[in-house]
Amino acid sequence: MTTHENNNLPPKTCSIERLVTMPEDVTKVIAGKKTATRRNGRYADVGEIMELEGHQFVVNNVYRQSLGELTDEHAQHEGFESVEAYKNAILSYHPGMPWLPHMQVWVHEFSPVKG
């Protein structure tokens, strides 16, 4: 995993306000149990600030990854115990969506703003 400069990335496909929206995910982020999220599109630039219920988080890294590259450690950064738990959750959110190991997603890693 490498940090990418924003000028090497394609344009965002959505806004940072839509990066983490599910209430259970917001709770995990605020509690420090979720430090990354994967999306089909790019929702944030490195250095951009996400605000959730009055808490601020800075995006530290944005990069592409295939679903087949996911490890249990990646799933834990998503707030799940294992890849299998993460996969089951994602498929429950998106009924009918196939889980394809070659499918590319955008990883957004973030941490609390120190202040």
WODARA-V190587 format. One record per backbone hydrogen bond with DSSP energy under -1.0 kcal/mol. NH is the residue of the N-H (numbers start at 1). CO is the residue of the C=O. If there is no record, write none. Layout:
BEGIN
nh->NH co->CO
nh->NH co->CO
END
This chain:
BEGIN
nh->8 co->5
nh->9 co->6
nh->13 co->42
nh->14 co->42
nh->18 co->15
nh->19 co->16
nh->26 co->22
nh->27 co->23
nh->28 co->24
nh->29 co->25
nh->30 co->26
nh->31 co->27
nh->32 co->29
nh->33 co->28
nh->34 co->28
nh->35 co->77
nh->36 co->77
nh->37 co->108
nh->39 co->106
nh->47 co->59
nh->48 co->45
nh->50 co->57
nh->52 co->55
nh->55 co->52
nh->57 co->50
nh->58 co->111
nh->59 co->48
nh->60 co->109
nh->61 co->109
nh->63 co->107
nh->65 co->105
nh->67 co->103
nh->68 co->101
nh->69 co->66
nh->70 co->67
nh->75 co->71
nh->76 co->72
nh->77 co->73
nh->78 co->74
nh->79 co->76
nh->80 co->75
nh->86 co->82
nh->87 co->83
nh->88 co->84
nh->89 co->85
nh->90 co->86
nh->91 co->87
nh->92 co->88
nh->93 co->89
nh->94 co->90
nh->97 co->94
nh->103 co->100
nh->105 co->65
nh->106 co->39
nh->107 co->63
nh->108 co->37
nh->109 co->61
nh->110 co->35
nh->111 co->58
nh->113 co->56
END
